[in-house]
Each structure stands twice: as structure tokens, then as C-alpha cells.
Amino acid sequence: MKFFIAFIICFFAAHLTGCSSSDNASMESPGINTSAIAAQRTTTPYLAYEHNLSNKLSSKELPIKYKNLINYCSEDRENNCTILKSELSSGNYAYGKITLRIAPEGVKPLLELASDGTEITNESTVVEDLSTHIFDTEKRIKMLESYQSTLFELQKKAGENIESLIKVSQELASVQSQLEEAQGNNATLLQRVNMDIVNIRLSSHSRGSFWQPIGDAADEFLENLSEGIANTITAVAFLLPWILLLTTLFFTIRFIWNRKRRAKK
């Protein structure tokens, strides 16, 4: 009985460790053709899409567009829009970056809002085929579930054999852990397939007229002056103890030196 249980455990364990694959086909296409993507989803359901949009607009319009996109995603509960990362930088070279996850049906209206009134500088879609990963993961889940059922049967047959019960229980715990991990990986892959990633970059590189930098510098004069005074005060506060210490040390050495000179005379 012990030999039979050990043989079953070893047999399934050996097969479960070798059912993963690293095949990963991906492709990148310029532009975002929503009708072609919709047709492609029908024929190949396990494709993961990532859309990229870069556009240029004025420095005044940029924060307004950025805020509108953030608010739009926050309010779009129908397509489960989720902001994954956002960043806004102001100044002469202002830019905004937004990375979000959204249902495929919500991609087109989102990109239309992002590009409205702007100059599109780059637009692309990256497609990753996750079919192999999903099939392998589902296959592994089925094998683990089958192995788990076999172990439950062996646990019943072990009866009062404590040693066999311990071995089967340990293997059941290991299988349960592997099963939960595989199910979690599969859920992540399916979410990536069912939801698209959208990266939006807003930029403004316009420096304006010849006098604009001068005007900006004049506007910031008082602020820069106060910061300069504050930095000077801070520097003096750090240097003052060292100045006092070095001054004391200088006069001490000078006093000793003069005293030795007098002693020699």
C-alpha cells in the first residue's frame, strides 16, 4: 500500500512540473484601427492590447486636458476604467502622462477625448498573444485538480496507516498551494485579455515669443530672491560653527607659536 501511494505521488508530480511553456508571440502596428481590432478579437480571443497616444497642445490647455481625462476615467464605471499611473509636470516644457486600464468598448471614446483639439504626434497599438500561456495554465489547473482528487481517494484508502496519511496530507497541501497559484495566474492573464491598457502622453514644447522667458524670469524674481536669501541663511547656519572653531584654533596655534619664539629669545 505504501509503495502504491508513493508511486502515484511521484508519477503526478513528475508530469505537473513539465507543463509550462515560454512561447510568446507579439506584434506592433501603427495607428489604432478599432474596427480591425474588434474583428481580430473575434477570431483570436486571447490577445492583450496596449494602446499608445502622444499628442501636443499648448501649455495652458495641457493641465485642463489632463484633468478632463482623469475625471473621465474616474467617472467611467461602465467600462471599469482604472487609473494605474498619472503624472503632471508644469513649466516651459510641461507634460502629462496617464496610464489606465479600461474595457475594450471604452477605448475609442477615451482616445477621441484625448486627441480632441490636439496635434497627434504618435499613435500605436501593441498586441500580445497570451493564448499559449492561458492554455498551459488551464491545463495545469485541470491536472492539479485531477491529482488532488486522486490524493483524496488515497487519503480515504490509507485508513489507519499514519505514515501514509502524513505523506498524502503533505502532498495535498503542496498541490493546494500550486493550484491556488495557477488559478491566480490564470485570473491575471484573463484580466489582461479582457481589459486594455492605454498610455496617453500630453506634451507642450512651445517656448512662445522672444520676450516670454524674460517675462517669466521677471515674474519669478521675488520668489527666486527670497529663495536665494533663505539658502544663504541656511549656508551661514551650517558654516558658523566651523568658522568659530577654525578661528579659535588659529589664534590658539598663533599664541603657542609666539610664546615659543619669546622663550627662544
ABEGO torsion letter per residue (X at the ends): XAAAAAAAAAAAAAAAAAABBABBBBBBBBEBBAAAAAAAAAABAABBBBBBBBBBBBAAAAAAAAAAAAAAAAABAAAGBBBABBBBBBEABBBBBBBBBBBAAAAAAAAAAAABGBBBABBBBBBBBAAAAAAAAAAAAAAAAAAAAAAAAAAAAAEABAAAAAAAAAAAAAAAAAAAAAAAAAAAAAAAAABBBBBBBBBBABAEBAAAAAAAAAAAAAAAAAAAAAAAAAAAAAAAAAAAAAAAAAAAAAAAAAAAAAAAX
